Amino acid sequence: MDAATMEEITGQVLALATTWGLQAVGGIVLLVVGRMVASTLRASLRRTLERRDADPALVPFISGMAYYGVLAAVVIAVLGLFGIQTASLIAVLGAAGLAVGLALQGTLSHFAAGVMVLVFRPFRPGDWIEGGGTAGSVQEIGLFSTVLHTADNVRVIVPNAALWGDVIKNYSSNATRRNDLVIGISYDDDIARATEVIRRVLAADDRVLGDPEPVVAVGGLGDSSVDLLVRPWCAASDYWALRWDLTRRLKEELEAAGCSIPYPQRDVHLDAPAASA
């Protein structure tokens, strides 16, 4: 190999090394700077959301989406720097994503439902809810599932699609709740006297709110009793304690006032057979 050929090969190698070396350095710098920008954006978003008292469950979700979105844009830019046709790559990735989406449509439905739950906030951690075939206190809200603790402290993991596609009852969202009690008294008892006793019991309990005013009314005539509707309002945190106390105290006070709470009963009439002719 003569000197001219060696010089030509050396020149080509140097040209390639210079070109690709600069592109490699540029790609590395772009990756490093892009990652720093993504991290800075994520931290800035977290601080901004926390400063504005955003929901704790939304903070990592929004900041994480921004972080990975910037990283994806940086990777595409680096590929374009090396001359790779990103348009065709995006098309291939889109087709692959479609195939994966069809294979994981159940999982993606939970993800979509999780996004809707995080955005519209039908419930928050600590709320007592009923939905998806179960009831409990919300512990964690994830992108794919929500963790509930039932009244007997059982950990239940509910897929978000089951919650979002069902009727959700949130017992903690409103500050006040109404207790609905039905108290039965005998047909021989004085309704006015029983109503007076019930109102006195309600007025003596500080947990019963005066506005809205408690309702005490005759709700129906049952098979064995006159049914009185007792509907006091209270703070949501006092609901169960007030319900249990009122049930006991109303029974005791009504019996002390001479009223009775009858058992289910039925009158049987026996007719003597007619005497034969």
C-alpha positions in Angstrom: 0.0 0.0 0.0 1.6 3.2 -1.1 1.7 6.5 0.9 -1.1 8.2 -1.1 -3.6 5.4 -0.3 -2.6 5.4 3.4 -3.0 9.2 3.5 -6.5 8.9 1.9 -7.6 6.2 4.4 -6.2 8.2 7.3 -8.1 11.3 6.1 -11.3 9.4 5.8 -10.9 7.9 9.3 -10.2 11.3 10.8 -13.2 12.8 9.0 -15.5 10.0 10.3 -14.0 10.2 13.8 -14.4 14.0 13.8 -18.0 13.9 12.5 -19.3 11.0 14.7 -17.1 12.0 17.7 -18.7 15.5 17.7 -22.2 13.9 17.3 -21.5 11.5 20.1 -20.2 14.3 22.4 -23.2 16.4 21.4 -25.6 13.5 22.1 -24.0 12.9 25.6 -24.2 16.6 26.4 -27.8 16.7 25.2 -28.7 13.7 27.4 -27.1 15.2 30.4 -28.6 18.6 30.0 -32.0 17.2 29.2 -31.9 15.0 32.3 -31.0 18.0 34.4 -33.8 20.1 32.8 -36.3 17.2 33.5 -35.2 16.9 37.1 -35.3 20.6 37.6 -38.8 20.8 36.1 -40.0 17.9 38.3 -38.7 19.5 41.4 -40.1 22.9 40.5 -43.5 21.4 39.8 -43.5 19.6 43.1 -42.7 22.8 45.0 -45.3 24.8 43.1 -48.0 22.2 43.7 -47.2 21.7 47.4 -47.1 25.5 47.9 -50.6 25.8 46.4 -51.9 23.0 48.6 -52.5 20.6 45.8 -53.7 17.1 46.6 -50.8 14.9 47.8 -51.8 12.2 45.5 -51.6 14.5 42.4 -48.1 15.9 43.2 -46.0 12.8 42.3 -48.3 12.0 39.3 -48.1 15.4 37.6 -44.4 15.9 38.3 -43.5 12.4 37.2 -45.4 12.8 33.9 -43.6 16.1 33.2 -40.2 14.4 34.0 -40.7 11.4 31.6 -42.2 13.6 28.9 -39.1 15.8 28.8 -36.9 12.7 28.8 -38.8 11.2 25.9 -38.4 14.5 23.9 -34.6 14.5 24.7 -34.2 10.9 23.5 -36.0 11.6 20.2 -33.7 14.7 19.7 -30.6 12.7 20.3 -31.7 10.1 17.8 -32.3 12.8 15.3 -28.8 14.2 16.0 -27.3 10.9 14.8 -29.4 11.0 11.6 -31.9 8.4 12.6 -35.3 9.1 11.0 -37.4 9.8 14.1 -40.6 10.0 12.1 -40.4 6.3 11.1 -39.3 5.4 14.6 -42.3 7.2 16.1 -44.5 5.3 13.6 -43.0 2.0 14.6 -43.3 2.8 18.3 -46.9 3.9 17.7 -47.7 0.5 16.0 -46.0 -1.3 18.8 -47.9 0.7 21.4 -51.2 -0.1 19.7 -50.4 -3.8 19.8 -49.4 -3.6 23.4 -52.4 -1.5 24.2 -54.7 -4.2 22.7 -53.0 -6.9 24.7 -53.2 -4.9 27.9 -56.5 -3.2 27.4 -57.7 -4.3 30.8 -54.7 -2.8 32.5 -54.9 0.3 30.5 -58.5 0.8 31.4 -57.5 0.7 35.1 -54.8 3.3 34.2 -57.3 5.6 32.5 -59.7 5.2 35.4 -56.9 6.1 37.8 -56.1 9.2 35.8 -59.8 10.2 36.0 -59.9 9.6 39.7 -56.7 11.7 40.3 -58.0 14.5 38.1 -61.7 14.8 39.3 -61.1 13.6 42.9 -64.4 11.9 43.8 -62.7 10.9 47.0 -59.5 11.6 48.9 -57.2 9.6 51.3 -59.0 9.2 54.6 -62.5 9.3 53.1 -65.0 6.5 53.9 -66.5 5.4 50.5 -68.6 2.7 49.1 -68.0 1.5 45.5 -66.6 -1.3 43.4 -68.5 -3.8 45.5 -66.8 -2.9 48.8 -66.7 -0.1 51.5 -63.9 1.2 53.5 -61.5 4.0 54.3 -59.3 5.2 51.4 -55.6 4.6 52.2 -53.9 5.0 48.9 -54.9 6.2 45.4 -52.7 4.7 42.7 -52.8 4.8 38.9 -54.1 1.2 38.6 -55.8 0.5 41.9 -57.1 2.1 45.2 -56.4 0.6 48.6 -59.2 0.5 51.1 -59.3 -0.5 54.8 -62.6 -2.0 55.8 -64.4 -1.5 59.1 -62.8 -4.7 60.5 -59.3 -3.6 59.2 -59.1 -5.8 56.2 -56.9 -4.3 53.4 -58.8 -4.4 50.1 -57.2 -3.5 46.7 -59.9 -2.3 44.3 -59.1 -1.8 40.5 -59.7 1.7 39.5 -61.9 0.7 36.6 -64.3 -1.0 39.0 -64.5 2.1 41.1 -64.8 4.6 38.3 -67.4 2.5 36.4 -69.6 2.1 39.5 -71.6 4.4 41.7 -69.3 5.9 44.3 -70.8 6.9 47.7 -68.5 9.2 49.7 -69.7 9.4 53.3 -67.0 11.8 54.3 -67.2 14.6 51.7 -70.0 16.5 53.4 -69.6 18.1 56.8 -73.0 17.0 58.2 -75.1 13.9 57.9 -78.6 12.9 58.8 -79.4 9.9 61.0 -82.6 8.1 60.0 -84.1 6.1 62.8 -87.5 4.3 63.0 -89.0 3.9 66.4 -92.1 1.7 66.8 -94.6 2.3 69.6 -97.8 0.4 70.5 -101.1 1.3 69.0 -102.3 1.9 72.6 -99.6 4.5 73.4 -100.1 8.3 73.2 -98.3 9.5 70.0 -98.0 13.1 71.3 -96.4 11.8 74.5 -93.9 9.6 72.7 -93.1 12.5 70.3 -92.5 14.8 73.3 -90.1 12.3 74.9 -88.2 11.8 71.6 -87.8 15.6 71.1 -86.5 16.0 74.7 -83.9 13.3 74.2 -82.7 15.0 71.0 -82.6 18.4 72.6 -80.4 17.0 75.5 -77.7 15.8 73.1 -75.2 18.4 72.1 -74.3 16.5 69.0 -77.7 17.0 67.5 -77.7 20.1 65.3 -80.5 22.7 65.5 -80.2 23.6 61.9 -81.5 21.7 60.0 -84.1 21.0 62.7 -84.6 17.4 63.6 -87.7 15.7 62.2 -90.0 13.6 64.4 -93.1 12.4 62.5 -95.4 9.4 62.1 -93.9 7.5 59.2 -96.4 4.7 58.9 -98.8 2.3 60.5 -97.1 -1.1 60.7 -98.5 -4.5 61.4 -97.6 -4.4 65.1 -96.6 -0.8 65.8 -97.0 2.9 64.9 -93.7 3.8 63.3 -92.2 7.1 64.2 -89.5 8.7 62.0 -86.6 10.3 64.0 -84.2 12.2 61.7 -81.6 14.4 63.6 -78.7 16.0 61.8 -75.1 15.9 63.2 -71.5 16.3 62.2 -70.2 13.6 59.9 -67.7 12.5 62.6 -70.5 12.0 65.2 -72.7 9.9 62.9 -72.2 6.4 64.3 -71.7 7.4 68.0 -74.9 9.4 67.9 -76.8 6.7 66.2 -75.8 4.1 68.8 -76.5 6.4 71.8 -79.9 7.5 70.5 -81.1 4.0 69.8 -80.4 3.0 73.5 -81.6 6.3 75.1 -84.8 6.5 73.1 -85.7 2.9 74.1 -85.0 3.7 77.8 -86.8 7.0 77.9 -89.9 5.8 76.0 -90.2 2.8 78.4 -89.7 5.1 81.4 -92.6 7.4 80.0 -94.9 4.4 79.8 -94.6 3.7 76.1 -93.9 0.2 74.8 -91.9 -1.0 71.9 -94.0 -4.0 70.8 -92.7 -7.3 69.4 -94.1 -8.4 66.0 -97.4 -10.0 66.8 -100.5 -11.3 65.1 -104.1 -11.6 66.4 -105.8 -14.9 65.8 -109.5 -15.1 66.1 -111.1 -18.5 66.6 -114.8 -18.9 65.6 -116.7 -21.7 67.2 -118.4 -24.0 64.6 -122.1 -23.5 64.2 -124.3 -26.0 66.1 -125.7 -28.7 63.9 -129.4 -28.7 63.3 
